[in-house]
Structure formats: C-alpha cells, structure tokens
C-alpha cells in the first residue's frame, strides 16, 4: 500500500492533509527513512513521527479575553463571537484575537493546530463557532465541513427587495485589483449559498442564509453579486446601497450578518448537536426600528423563530 494511504488508515484521528504536510516536512520516517508519499509499504515497518516546533515563529500567547461560551465538554467548545473580534492572528492582528482568548480559556488547546479553530467568521460578523479540543475532534469536524453536513445558519439584512427564496452558486476568489476583497471569479473556488426570505421591510429584506461551502466573505460576496449587499457592509456595496440607503447603513457600524444557528455531529458520541445565539443588540435595534415603520410584509412565524 502507498505510505500516505497506510498512514491515513493507521492514524484516523489526523486528516490526510495534515499527514501529507508532515510527510513533506520530513517529520515522518518509515524504516528509518523519510519516504515519498507514493512509496510502498509491505507490513512490519516501523513508523516514527516527530513534530518539531518552528523556531522562526513564536507561538500565539494566551490572553485573558472574555469569551461567551455556549457549550463545552471534553471534545468541543461552542462560542458566541462578538462583532469586532478577530478569530485568528494575521497581518495587523497578531494579538487580541479569539485564538489568544481560547488558549487562555483552555490550556489543552495549545496542543491542537490553530487552537482547535476549524471555521471562521469575519471580524465584524457575530455568532457561533465550534472549536475542537482534541486532534480527533478537529479531524471529525473538518471532515463534516468537507461533507457539507454542518449546518451554519445566518441572519442577514440585505438592501432592496429580494423577490423570493433561492440559492447562489458562483465561484469565489481574491479580487486581482483589490487584494483585501473577494469576488465572483471564474478562476475562484466553488461556493454555494442558499437563502430564504424571512421578512421584507422598506428598502431591505431580512434573510436566512445557509452555507454549503465556507469561502472567505462568502455571504457578503454572493449577495453583493445579485445586487443585494448587506446593510452596513463597508466593503461590498453598490451605488444604490451607498446613495439611496445611506440612512439605513448609518444605523449600524458593521455588516448585518449574524451566525445564529449551528449544528453538527458530536465527534465522540455521533449525536446531532444544535445551538442558537440570540441576535446582538446592534442588529436587534436596527430590526426593531424597521419593524416600527410600515412595510410590505407583516411579521410571520418564520421571522419569529429566528428573532
């Protein structure tokens, strides 16, 4: 059998991509040698795995930052992230992130890549994130994300009148002209967003959006691509939203996007787990003001179930 396939069978708690990365880095030796991924093994060989810290990169520090924990057990942690908190350290944000907070909250996460983070939210998107507390849990959650079995439900307030429920299937890639933006590009990665109309207001529509894939800025880019950018989004705007709906956008200082629902199979028990996060105050205030004004659609059970 090929050594990469044998390793995947021997160590199911690790993803294939992680094992491949360790193979390329020379961290795995078979019968005393560093093998190529397609090298054959026959049985009886000794496999040695040594992970060395990268001396060039200082590990992220644990920082005492408050976290709203929705659920925690020995395998997973579900957090309600506030708007304004960066999830992972990166350019311009090397500290003060959710990863730093997680390392302070649970020391065991220092042994898990990316402190157990398996999916992200934009800095100014609020809502639910699941974090793996073990390597096995991380592998399970990553595989569920790849299989599109994780439910990620978002509340989104978009400009304009969205006519009906629908889906947007369009590839997303980095904008070649503005590297901080993403866009619908033929060369991008496949992306699918499903959406459902919850209520129409004057100048805006409240949507439930569900992700089948998890591309950077996916909901923001997809809704912008059909002419209904998110209210308050400073990056993805149209001339219509920037000019004729300026008053609406000034009522909130971020994009109106909240990860309200999350469901997945528990990595240890296999049971389906579901969680909800209440709408944060800034979005709630904006929605209350819209409800107070006359609009084309009355309140209904769909909206009430989310709000």
N, C-alpha and C positions, 0 to 999 in steps of 0.2 A: 504494500500500500504506500502511496505517497506520504511523505513525512507530515505535510501540512494537514492531510486528512486524518492521519493517525493521531496527531496532537489534538485535533478538534474532538475526536472520539474519547481520548484519554482525559481531556480537561474540559468537560461541557460547561463548567462554571465560567469559562472565559470565551469571549466572542472570537470568531475566526479572524476578524481584522486585528484584534489585539495580539493573538498568537502570531499572525503574519508579521506584525510590526516587530515583535520580539525576535522572530527568526531573522529578519533583515538586519536587526541591530546586533546580531551575534550573541543574544542573551540565552539562546537555547543551543545546547550541544547534544549530539547523538553519538554514542560510542566515542566520546572524547573529541569530536569534530563539529564544526559549525556547518550544518547542512544547507543545501539549496531546498526550496520548498517542494520541488518535484522529485527529490531524492527518494529512492525506495527504502523501506524498512521491512524486515522479514520476521521480526519477533525475537525477543530476548535482549535487544539492545538496551543500554542504559541511557535514560533521558535526564539531562541536567538543565535546570532553569535557574539563572542568576539574574536578578534585577538590580542594576546599579543606579544610584541617584545621579542625575545630570548635574555635574558640578558647576556648569555655566548658568544654570537657572536657579535662583533662590526660590524655595517653596513658598507658597502663599502663607501668610501669617493668620493665625486665629485672631479674630477681633470681636469684642463684645458689642454686637449689634442686635437689637431686638428682632425676633422672628415670631410671626403668628403661626404657631403650629396647629394644624387642623387634626392631624393623626400621627402617631408614632408607635412603632413596635421594633422588634429586633431586626427587621428586614428593610422596612421603608419608612420614609418621613414625608408627609404631605404638608406643604407650606402655602400660606396665602400671602403672596408677594405684594407689597405696596407699590404704587406708581412712584417712579423716581429712583428705585433701587436697581443697580446693575447686577445681573446674575453672575457673570464670570469676569475675572480680571482681564483686561485687554488694554489696548492703546488709549491712554488718557485716564484709565480707571484701574490702577494697579492695586488699589486697596479700597476698603469701604464697600465691598460687594457682598452679595448673598453667599458666595463661596467662602469668604472670610468669616461671615457670621455662622455658617454651617460648621466650620472647623472648631469654632468656639463652643457651639451648642453640643456637638458630639465628637469627641476626640477620635473615635474609631473611623471617622470619615477620612482621616489623613491617609489611611491605607487603601482607599478606593480612588481610582482615577477621577479627576475633576470633582473630588469630594462627593461623588455619587450623583452628580447632576447628569441627567440623561436627555433633557429637553430644556429649552429656554423660553423666556418671554422678553420682549423688548423692554428697555429701561422704563419707558412710560406706559407700558401695559401692565395692568394689575391682574392678580388672580392666582390660580392654583398651579403648583408644580409638585411633581413627585421626585423624591431623591432616594437613591439606593444606598443602603447602609452596609452592604456586602458586595463582593465581586459577583457572586452568584445572582444576587438580586438585580444588579446592574445589567448583567447579561440577559436575564429574563425580560427586563423592561425594554431594553434596546431591541430585542427580537420581537416583542409585542408592537413596538412602534414601527418596525420594519414591516410587520404583517398587517399594519393598519387596524389593529384590534383595540388600541387605546382610544377611548372617547375623550375628545377635547372640545368642549362646548363654550363658545364665546358670545357675549352680548356686545353688539356693535351698533353704534348710531352713525348712519351714513347720510350724507347730503342728498337731497332730492327725493323723488317718489320712485321707490323700487316697485316695479309693476307686479311681480309675482315671485314665488319661490323659484329657486334654480340652483345651478352649480356653475363654477368657473374652472375649466381645465385648461391651463395655459402655463408653459414653461417659464420659470423664473431664474434670472441670472443677474450678475452685477452690472450696473449701468456703466458702459465703457467711457462715458463722458464725466460722470459724477460718481466716484468710487464709493461714496458713502450711501448711495441709493441702490435699490434693486429695481428691476423692471421685467416686463414680459418680453422675453427674447427667444428667438428660435433656437439659439445655442444653449439656453438655460436648462435647468433640471425639471423633470416633470412635477407638476403641482396641481392639486385638486382641492377646491374649497366648495362645500355645499352650504347654502344659506336658505333661511326661511323668514318670511315677513311676520313679525310679532305685532307691530302697530305702526301706522303712518301718522305723522304729525305734519304741521305746516312747515314745509321746507326740509323735512328729514324723515328717515324711516328707521325704526328700531328692528334689528335683525338678530336672529340666532345664526351663528356661523359654526360649522364643524369642519375640522381639518382632517383630511385623509392623508396629507403629507405635511411635513414641517419645515418648509423653506423659510429663510430669513425674510421677515416683513410680509409673510405670505398674504394674510387677510388684507393688510393695508394696500399692497400692490394689486391684488386681484380686484378689490372693489374700486380702486382708482382706475383700473383698466376698463371698467364698464361704465365709467362716468359717475360713480357714486363714492367718492373718497370719504374717509372717516371725518366726522366733525372734530375739529381741534388738531388734526394732524398737520404739523408744521412742514413736513417733507413731501407728502403725496397730496397735492392739491390741484384743482383745476381753476381756470379763470372764473368759472361760475361759482365755485365754492369760496374762492378768495374774495370776490367782489360782492355778489348779491347776498351772501350769507355771512358777512363779516360779523354781525352782531351775535349770531348763534355761536360762531367759533370763539368769540371773546368770553363766552360764559364758562369755558373750561380751558386749562392750560396744558392739555395733553390730548393725544388721540383718544376718542371714546371707545375703548376696547378693554374688555374685562373677561378673563378666563374664569367663567362662573362654575363650570362643571368638569369633572374629571373622573374617569372610570377605567379600571384595568384589572387584570387577574393578579391576585396576590402571588408573589414569587414563591412563597413557601407552601401555602395551602391550596393554591389554584382557584380559590373562590373569587368571584367578581366583586370588586370593591368600588363604591361610588361616593363622591364627595362634592359638596357645593360650597361656594364662597359668596357671601352677600355682596350686593353692589356697593362699591365705595361711595363715600359721601359726595365727592365732586360730581360723579356721574348721576347719583341719585338726585341731587339738587337740580341739575340740568333737566333731567327727565320730568321732575315734578313741575318745573316751570313750563315745559312743553305740554304736559297734561292739563295744566290750568287754562291754556289757551284753546280756543275752538279748533278742532281738527277734523279731517275727513274720516277717521276711523275711531270708533268708540273703544273703550277698554274691553279686553276679552280674556278668556281663560288662559290662552297661550302666553300672553304677557304676564299675567298674574303669577303663573307658575315659575317664571324666571325672576320676577322682581320681588 
